[in-house]
Amino acid sequence: MLTGSARVGVRYYYYRAADREAAVARPEYPRAVADRRVTVFDAVETKWDHRVVLGYLIALIRGVPYRPVVESVCLYPPPDGAPRTEEEWAALPDDSPYLGPEIDELPVAVRDALADADDTRLPEVAGRLAEEFWGAAEREDAQMLIKELVSLARRTRENGQMLYCWCAPG
């Protein structure tokens, strides 16, 4: 499976939700879990960092040079009160939310860029993305994940929802 993450061993779930409150429900759980006690979202699991790899994908889809285009909003844990120094980080208790998963809301422009992607260009986009991050041999896996993300974004927009990213060490 493709990695390409800025943080090795991190799982990323891109998912849709009706609003921020729904998006952060039960933040300790991955977004696509087959467990009756947990809210299950329409999600795509990757190891694709939403700040780098997804940003590069959006640039390829838009046909523009890459630059950090994904400016997400951190919803969980709340940015207010986050540790600011090494000492504050070191003093966090083991059950601190700042040591667990993070949930970010992605901009509507990201949702719409994915939803508007030209399906005929996806093989080319997948090839370029794979070459940049993993090597040409990963092209088919990249294309499959891109199709899943594009489909997710289309369902998200059709339902008037937003895209979110849940990430945590895996």
C-alpha positions as YAML, in Angstrom:
chain: A
units: angstrom
residues:
- id: 1
  name: MET
  ca: [0.00, 0.00, 0.00]
- id: 2
  name: LEU
  ca: [1.18, 3.52, -0.72]
- id: 3
  name: THR
  ca: [2.70, 5.50, 2.10]
- id: 4
  name: GLY
  ca: [3.94, 8.92, 1.03]
- id: 5
  name: SER
  ca: [3.12, 10.49, 4.33]
- id: 6
  name: ALA
  ca: [5.16, 13.19, 5.97]
- id: 7
  name: ARG
  ca: [4.61, 11.25, 9.20]
- id: 8
  name: VAL
  ca: [5.56, 7.61, 8.75]
- id: 9
  name: GLY
  ca: [3.14, 5.10, 10.24]
- id: 10
  name: VAL
  ca: [0.22, 7.53, 10.37]
- id: 11
  name: ARG
  ca: [-3.23, 6.53, 9.16]
- id: 12
  name: TYR
  ca: [-5.41, 9.10, 7.43]
- id: 13
  name: TYR
  ca: [-9.14, 8.71, 7.01]
- id: 14
  name: TYR
  ca: [-10.79, 11.16, 4.64]
- id: 15
  name: TYR
  ca: [-14.49, 11.20, 5.39]
- id: 16
  name: ARG
  ca: [-17.65, 13.20, 5.03]
- id: 17
  name: ALA
  ca: [-19.89, 14.53, 7.73]
- id: 18
  name: ALA
  ca: [-22.90, 16.81, 7.95]
- id: 19
  name: ASP
  ca: [-21.17, 19.33, 10.20]
- id: 20
  name: ARG
  ca: [-18.26, 19.86, 12.58]
- id: 21
  name: GLU
  ca: [-20.13, 18.41, 15.55]
- id: 22
  name: ALA
  ca: [-20.76, 15.16, 13.70]
- id: 23
  name: ALA
  ca: [-17.21, 15.14, 12.35]
- id: 24
  name: VAL
  ca: [-15.64, 15.15, 15.82]
- id: 25
  name: ALA
  ca: [-18.00, 12.64, 17.43]
- id: 26
  name: ARG
  ca: [-16.03, 9.96, 19.30]
- id: 27
  name: PRO
  ca: [-12.65, 11.32, 18.14]
- id: 28
  name: GLU
  ca: [-10.69, 8.46, 19.67]
- id: 29
  name: TYR
  ca: [-12.00, 6.03, 17.03]
- id: 30
  name: PRO
  ca: [-10.92, 5.75, 13.40]
- id: 31
  name: ARG
  ca: [-13.58, 6.96, 11.02]
- id: 32
  name: ALA
  ca: [-14.37, 3.65, 9.31]
- id: 33
  name: VAL
  ca: [-14.63, 1.03, 12.00]
- id: 34
  name: ALA
  ca: [-16.94, -1.95, 11.86]
- id: 35
  name: ASP
  ca: [-18.02, -1.68, 15.47]
- id: 36
  name: ARG
  ca: [-21.61, -1.05, 16.55]
- id: 37
  name: ARG
  ca: [-20.48, 1.18, 19.41]
- id: 38
  name: VAL
  ca: [-18.77, 3.61, 17.03]
- id: 39
  name: THR
  ca: [-20.13, 6.03, 14.48]
- id: 40
  name: VAL
  ca: [-19.06, 4.79, 11.07]
- id: 41
  name: PHE
  ca: [-18.44, 7.35, 8.36]
- id: 42
  name: ASP
  ca: [-18.29, 7.15, 4.59]
- id: 43
  name: ALA
  ca: [-14.49, 7.17, 4.53]
- id: 44
  name: VAL
  ca: [-11.39, 6.40, 2.51]
- id: 45
  name: GLU
  ca: [-8.34, 5.17, 4.41]
- id: 46
  name: THR
  ca: [-4.90, 6.12, 3.13]
- id: 47
  name: LYS
  ca: [-1.45, 6.95, 4.37]
- id: 48
  name: TRP
  ca: [-1.63, 10.18, 2.37]
- id: 49
  name: ASP
  ca: [-0.86, 13.31, 4.36]
- id: 50
  name: HIS
  ca: [-3.53, 15.93, 3.78]
- id: 51
  name: ARG
  ca: [-1.03, 18.78, 3.87]
- id: 52
  name: VAL
  ca: [1.52, 17.40, 1.40]
- id: 53
  name: VAL
  ca: [0.30, 14.45, -0.68]
- id: 54
  name: LEU
  ca: [-3.32, 15.59, -0.94]
- id: 55
  name: GLY
  ca: [-2.08, 19.11, -1.68]
- id: 56
  name: TYR
  ca: [0.08, 17.78, -4.49]
- id: 57
  name: LEU
  ca: [-2.89, 15.78, -5.83]
- id: 58
  name: ILE
  ca: [-5.08, 18.90, -5.83]
- id: 59
  name: ALA
  ca: [-2.38, 20.84, -7.71]
- id: 60
  name: LEU
  ca: [-2.17, 18.06, -10.32]
- id: 61
  name: ILE
  ca: [-5.96, 17.98, -10.72]
- id: 62
  name: ARG
  ca: [-6.09, 21.75, -11.08]
- id: 63
  name: GLY
  ca: [-3.09, 21.79, -13.42]
- id: 64
  name: VAL
  ca: [-1.19, 24.29, -11.31]
- id: 65
  name: PRO
  ca: [2.27, 24.17, -9.71]
- id: 66
  name: TYR
  ca: [2.35, 22.60, -6.27]
- id: 67
  name: ARG
  ca: [2.30, 24.84, -3.26]
- id: 68
  name: PRO
  ca: [0.75, 24.16, 0.12]
- id: 69
  name: VAL
  ca: [-2.88, 24.47, -0.96]
- id: 70
  name: VAL
  ca: [-4.62, 22.51, 1.77]
- id: 71
  name: GLU
  ca: [-5.12, 24.85, 4.68]
- id: 72
  name: SER
  ca: [-7.27, 22.78, 6.96]
- id: 73
  name: VAL
  ca: [-8.96, 23.85, 10.18]
- id: 74
  name: CYS
  ca: [-8.02, 21.80, 13.22]
- id: 75
  name: LEU
  ca: [-11.18, 20.79, 15.06]
- id: 76
  name: TYR
  ca: [-9.78, 18.22, 17.48]
- id: 77
  name: PRO
  ca: [-8.04, 18.45, 19.77]
- id: 78
  name: PRO
  ca: [-8.92, 22.10, 20.20]
- id: 79
  name: PRO
  ca: [-5.98, 24.28, 19.16]
- id: 80
  name: ASP
  ca: [-6.64, 26.55, 22.13]
- id: 81
  name: GLY
  ca: [-4.72, 25.12, 25.02]
- id: 82
  name: ALA
  ca: [-2.33, 23.08, 22.88]
- id: 83
  name: PRO
  ca: [1.17, 22.73, 24.31]
- id: 84
  name: ARG
  ca: [3.54, 25.35, 22.93]
- id: 85
  name: THR
  ca: [6.91, 24.35, 24.33]
- id: 86
  name: GLU
  ca: [8.88, 21.11, 24.58]
- id: 87
  name: GLU
  ca: [8.40, 21.22, 28.33]
- id: 88
  name: GLU
  ca: [4.61, 21.49, 28.00]
- id: 89
  name: TRP
  ca: [4.59, 18.56, 25.55]
- id: 90
  name: ALA
  ca: [6.73, 16.48, 27.88]
- id: 91
  name: ALA
  ca: [4.42, 17.22, 30.82]
- id: 92
  name: LEU
  ca: [1.25, 16.00, 29.08]
- id: 93
  name: PRO
  ca: [-0.48, 13.07, 30.79]
- id: 94
  name: ASP
  ca: [-0.76, 9.86, 28.79]
- id: 95
  name: ASP
  ca: [-4.50, 10.40, 28.26]
- id: 96
  name: SER
  ca: [-4.11, 13.93, 26.86]
- id: 97
  name: PRO
  ca: [-6.09, 14.49, 23.65]
- id: 98
  name: TYR
  ca: [-3.00, 16.21, 22.25]
- id: 99
  name: LEU
  ca: [-1.25, 12.82, 22.12]
- id: 100
  name: GLY
  ca: [-4.04, 11.12, 20.18]
- id: 101
  name: PRO
  ca: [-5.86, 11.57, 16.89]
- id: 102
  name: GLU
  ca: [-6.29, 14.86, 15.09]
- id: 103
  name: ILE
  ca: [-9.39, 15.86, 13.13]
- id: 104
  name: ASP
  ca: [-9.19, 18.58, 10.50]
- id: 105
  name: GLU
  ca: [-11.85, 20.10, 8.30]
- id: 106
  name: LEU
  ca: [-10.69, 20.42, 4.71]
- id: 107
  name: PRO
  ca: [-11.55, 23.51, 2.66]
- id: 108
  name: VAL
  ca: [-14.54, 23.41, 0.36]
- id: 109
  name: ALA
  ca: [-12.11, 24.16, -2.50]
- id: 110
  name: VAL
  ca: [-10.43, 20.79, -1.87]
- id: 111
  name: ARG
  ca: [-13.76, 18.97, -1.90]
- id: 112
  name: ASP
  ca: [-14.77, 20.71, -5.10]
- id: 113
  name: ALA
  ca: [-11.42, 20.20, -6.85]
- id: 114
  name: LEU
  ca: [-11.69, 16.47, -6.18]
- id: 115
  name: ALA
  ca: [-15.38, 16.36, -7.12]
- id: 116
  name: ASP
  ca: [-14.72, 18.24, -10.37]
- id: 117
  name: ALA
  ca: [-11.75, 16.07, -11.38]
- id: 118
  name: ASP
  ca: [-11.83, 15.00, -15.02]
- id: 119
  name: ASP
  ca: [-12.11, 11.21, -14.89]
- id: 120
  name: THR
  ca: [-10.24, 10.89, -18.19]
- id: 121
  name: ARG
  ca: [-7.18, 12.59, -16.63]
- id: 122
  name: LEU
  ca: [-7.06, 10.41, -13.50]
- id: 123
  name: PRO
  ca: [-4.61, 7.84, -14.95]
- id: 124
  name: GLU
  ca: [-2.19, 10.66, -15.87]
- id: 125
  name: VAL
  ca: [-2.63, 12.33, -12.48]
- id: 126
  name: ALA
  ca: [-2.09, 9.00, -10.70]
- id: 127
  name: GLY
  ca: [1.07, 8.38, -12.69]
- id: 128
  name: ARG
  ca: [2.53, 11.77, -11.85]
- id: 129
  name: LEU
  ca: [1.58, 11.46, -8.17]
- id: 130
  name: ALA
  ca: [3.04, 7.96, -7.91]
- id: 131
  name: GLU
  ca: [6.29, 9.02, -9.58]
- id: 132
  name: GLU
  ca: [6.64, 11.98, -7.22]
- id: 133
  name: PHE
  ca: [6.09, 10.02, -4.01]
- id: 134
  name: TRP
  ca: [6.50, 6.25, -4.47]
- id: 135
  name: GLY
  ca: [7.69, 5.32, -7.94]
- id: 136
  name: ALA
  ca: [5.91, 4.39, -11.14]
- id: 137
  name: ALA
  ca: [5.18, 0.86, -9.90]
- id: 138
  name: GLU
  ca: [2.58, 2.30, -7.52]
- id: 139
  name: ARG
  ca: [0.55, 3.97, -10.29]
- id: 140
  name: GLU
  ca: [-2.38, 1.52, -10.16]
- id: 141
  name: ASP
  ca: [-2.72, 1.81, -6.37]
- id: 142
  name: ALA
  ca: [-2.59, 5.59, -6.64]
- id: 143
  name: GLN
  ca: [-5.23, 5.58, -9.36]
- id: 144
  name: MET
  ca: [-7.53, 3.39, -7.26]
- id: 145
  name: LEU
  ca: [-7.19, 5.67, -4.21]
- id: 146
  name: ILE
  ca: [-7.68, 8.80, -6.30]
- id: 147
  name: LYS
  ca: [-10.88, 7.35, -7.75]
- id: 148
  name: GLU
  ca: [-12.09, 6.58, -4.22]
- id: 149
  name: LEU
  ca: [-11.29, 10.13, -3.04]
- id: 150
  name: VAL
  ca: [-12.98, 11.65, -6.10]
- id: 151
  name: SER
  ca: [-16.09, 9.53, -5.52]
- id: 152
  name: LEU
  ca: [-16.11, 10.45, -1.82]
- id: 153
  name: ALA
  ca: [-15.83, 14.16, -2.70]
- id: 154
  name: ARG
  ca: [-18.72, 13.87, -5.16]
- id: 155
  name: ARG
  ca: [-20.95, 12.20, -2.56]
- id: 156
  name: THR
  ca: [-19.89, 14.83, -0.04]
- id: 157
  name: ARG
  ca: [-20.85, 17.71, -2.31]
- id: 158
  name: GLU
  ca: [-24.09, 16.06, -3.43]
- id: 159
  name: ASN
  ca: [-25.13, 15.85, 0.22]
- id: 160
  name: GLY
  ca: [-24.08, 19.40, 1.10]
- id: 161
  name: GLN
  ca: [-21.38, 18.13, 3.44]
- id: 162
  name: MET
  ca: [-17.72, 18.84, 4.09]
- id: 163
  name: LEU
  ca: [-14.64, 16.64, 3.93]
- id: 164
  name: TYR
  ca: [-12.67, 15.93, 7.07]
- id: 165
  name: CYS
  ca: [-9.41, 14.16, 7.82]
- id: 166
  name: TRP
  ca: [-8.87, 12.00, 10.90]
- id: 167
  name: CYS
  ca: [-5.25, 11.06, 11.41]
- id: 168
  name: ALA
  ca: [-3.39, 9.14, 14.07]
- id: 169
  name: PRO
  ca: [-0.35, 6.95, 14.45]
- id: 170
  name: GLY
  ca: [-1.13, 3.52, 13.11]
...
